[in-house]
Amino acid sequence: MRGDELRSRYAAAFMPNYGVPPVALARGEGCRVWDADGRAYLDLIAGIAVSSLGHGHPALIEAVSAQAAALAHTSNLFLHEPEVLLAERLRELLDGDGRVFLANSGTEANECALKLAIKYGRANGRSHIVAAENSFHGRTLGALALTGKQAIREPFGPYGIDVRFVPYGDADALAAAVDEHCAAVFLEPTQGEAGVVPPPDGYFAAVRRICDATGALFVADEIQSAIGRTGAWFAWRHENARPDVLTLAKGLGGGLPIGACVALGEHGEIFAKGDHGSTFGGNPVNAAAALAVLATIEKEGLLGNAAQVGEVLAAGIAAVDHPLLAGVRGRGLWRAAVLTGPHAPAAEAAARDAGFLVNAVQPDALRLAPPLILTAAEAESFTGALPSILDAAAAAAKES
Ligand SMILES: *Cc1c(COP(=O)(O)O)cnc(C)c1O
């Protein structure tokens, strides 16, 4: 089916919550995808930081096909080898520590963390939770209660959970909000949906100190930042601010839907039998995919690649001198080109016309979260085209 027909049928069949996306994608290979009309694009967003191995990676195809053929589903009434190996591998990456719960998405990983925090709080006379302004933790009601983006939070509240919001990156504000009545602090290591906004240096070391001093749990929402995105398995490693609870999802399954909540140290025993569950969570096919992703990142040196090619990408953007471009921020293969005004939607469209998929994550920020296999030459093909993309965005702004 052609793209325009797919788009009009989509518009009639789906709820309007996403609008109608501009491109219907049909297939992919490596960092390249093709739309329904056969046009090729360099994929610099990877399905929102998800397709960590790119598209059609043989290791992922092999793992998923073999597992689907052997056994696709068990439910939690039975256990299976891929989930055991995956939980053990995640523990290895966390220095042998942690107890794992497997879910199907990011928001569900955070629901698990929130239930842990509530149970921990009830056992210890702690009733409130602290999160950051402009944070994003997901769309289900518990995760939405933690989400500091007013526009998506307010229409569905109140939530019946005492969540207090503090400015992100302000350690003094955090210290003022966290006391011995606080159950948990939920924070992203860098705010992804807010526009790939990193905190000031030293912030997470302060977060760890504040939580240690008060006994509040530090929950790191690494749903977007983990599994190599920043050049490390986990972004908390950059400041060595080890969380008490860690949530993962996006990049973990390489495109298959899986989330994980890992509780470290004694917090691994907060839940008792019966406290939580999921029919699909830890599904054998998704667990096999995640194992393949973790093995391939290691085998192909993709942490190093994300760090190195991320520098090439950032340096290439920083070298562009254009009135629409203010700068670049982020780490590894997780960057935002920061614009001087609300030009991101026009720049996203101009990039698409030039054959690059990027994301206008904020009115003034273009997010880049490509597959971790991106090459320096691919990064440079985008930064080389950036001046003309920004020219086209400026011209479109003039016309409208
Ligand atoms: C994407 C994201 C979520 C939600 O994940 P879903 O899989 O969309 O439910 C939560 N937290 C962060 C930091 C995210 O980036």
The ligand as a Gaussian input file, in Angstrom:
#p B3LYP/6-31G(d) Opt

LIG

0 1
 C        9.948000       6.452000      27.079000
 C       10.127000       6.682000      28.512000
 C        9.218000       6.146000      29.450000
 C        7.982000       5.398000      29.035000
 O        8.255000       4.250000      28.287000
 P        7.090000       3.563000      27.419000
 O        7.725000       2.306000      26.915000
 O        6.721000       4.527000      26.339000
 O        5.965000       3.302000      28.327000
 C        9.479000       6.372000      30.778000
 N       10.555000       7.060000      31.196000
 C       11.454000       7.579000      30.321000
 C       12.640000       8.322000      30.845000
 C       11.244000       7.429000      28.955000
 O       12.111000       7.969000      28.101000

